[in-house]
Amino acid sequence: MQQWFSRCSAAPRRYLAWPLGVLALLLVPLSILTAEAGEQLEKAKRASSLIEEHAHQGSFLRYVTVFFLVAVAAQIAAAFPSVLTRRPAFRGLRGLLESRWLVPATSVLGVLAGLFLVYQAIVTGHSGAVSVWAGTR
């Protein structure tokens, strides 16, 4: 049963690994761009606790994005160990990269990191919207 699951889950993982990796790489500049927009908001509006909260959430979102990028890099390394172990610097990691537990562990880590990234992006966006629209009624 485990061999069947391993064969069935390997094909989609190999097919989706590179596009997801590229998308994760694109998240880093996008998060920096949105952080710049948040800093412009901070300059345009007068200082308030709502603006400070949004700035704090935005700063935390940067760290969450970097953590997500690291999790995706670990997933790609686990999905394609032969690509990484071709390099002399990584040959010593062959045993670790070919471990049976690494792919499921990095998959769970990637899913959790992705969910947390989505959650933090929503929280940050909501705090920005509240800081802009508070008191406009």
N, C-alpha and C positions, 0 to 999 in steps of 0.2 A: 504494500500500500504506500509506504513512504517513497519507494523508488518511483512509482507512478506519479505521485504528487510532485516529486522533485522534477521529473521530466516535463510534466504539464505546466508547472509554474516557471520553469526556466525559459521557455520560449517567449512568453510575454515580457518577462523581466529583461531579457536581452534585447528585445525589440524596443522597449520603452526607456531603457536606461539612458541612452544618449540624448533623446529629445528632452527628457526630464532634467538631465544634467545641464543642458544648454539653457532651459527655462530657469533653472536655479541660478545659473550664472547671470542671467539677465535681471534677476531679482535684486542683485546687489546694486547695480547702478540705478535701478528704479527706486529702491529704498533711499538712496542718497538724494535722488531728485525730489522725492516727496518730502524728505527731511529739509531740503532747501526751501520748498514751498512753505513748510511749517515755520521755518525761521523768518521768512518774509511776513507771514501772518503775525509772528511775535513782534516784529518791528512796526507793523502797520497798526496794530491794536495797542491800546494802553495796557500796562501791566495789570494782570488780575490773577486770581487763584486758578481760574479756568484756563487761561493761557499758560500758566506755569505747569498745570497738570498735563495739558496737551504736549508741551515741550518735554516733560518727563516721559510721557508715553512714547513720543517719537524717538527719544534717545534710546529707550529700552527696545524699541522695534529694530533699531540698527543691530543690536546685539543678537536679537532673535533671528534676524536675517542671516547673520554670519554663522550662527549655530546651525541653521537649516542648510546653508551651503556646505558646511563641514559634514553634516549627516548625509547629504546627497553624494558628496565625494567618497565617503565611506561605502555607500551603497554601490557606486560604480566600481570602486576597487574590489569589492566583494563579488560583484557580478562578473567581472573580467580580470581574474587574478593573473592570467597568463600575459596580459598586456603590460601589467605593472612589473611582473617579475622578469621581463626581458631586460629591464634596466639593471645594471650591476649594483646600483645603490639599494635596490629593493629585493635582491635575490634572497637575502636572509629572512625575508618575511614570507617566503613561499609556504611554510608550514602553517602560519597564521592565516594567510589568505585562502588556503585550501581547506580550512576547518569547516566541518559540517554545520556548526552553530553560527558562523559568521553571517551568512546570507539572511537567515531568519532574524538574527539580532539587528543587523543594519536595516532590514526592511521595517521592523517594528520601530526602530529609532527614527527612521525617515518619515513614517506615517505620523508618529507623535510630534516630531518637529514640524511637519507640514501643518498639522492641525493647530499647533500652538502658534505658528506663524499667521495662519488665517485669523485665529482668535485675536491675536495682538494687533493685527492690521485693522480689524473691525473696531476694537476698543480705541485705538489711536485715532482712527477716522471719526468715530463718534465723539470723542473728546474735542477734536478740532471743530466739528460741526456745532457742538454745544457752545464752544468758546466764541464762535462767529455769530451764532444766532441768538444767544442768550440776551434777553432784554430788548428784543426788537419788536415785541408785541405792543 
